[in-house]
Amino acid sequence: ALILFAHGSRDPDWAAPLRRVCALVRERSPHLRVELTFLELMAPSLRETSAMLVSEGFERIVVLPMFIAQGGHLKLDLPQQIDEVRKLHPLVRFEQAAALGDAEPIVQAMVAHVLTLAKD
């Protein structure tokens, strides 16, 4: 299973692009189980989503941070949360992927978009 891990916001509209990404992944790969979860301010939490996926029998869960760059949340908070769910579900393999913004195709997409705005 794959968990898209986002920050969260007090504004419920903030999550719309992330919900769209999740829906498109499901549409393009119906065999892949993917869920969206949040660090704070929104539900569900990593703990809640992990419990649901474990109850469905998933033995490997990859957590993909939907962040542009590594920072305190990905260096400290997320590893702590993953350690917590590992303790709750010791038979399940949890993996933390690199931040979405570290992926070269994402960097190139951002550059392409910036350049479209910079054209005269």
ABEGO torsion letter per residue (X at the ends): XBBBBBAEBABAAAAAAAAAAAAAAAAABAABBBBBBBABGBOBBAAAAAAAAAAAGBABBBBBBBBABBBAAAAAAAAAAAAAAAAABAABBBBBBBBAAABAAAAAAAAAAAAAAABX
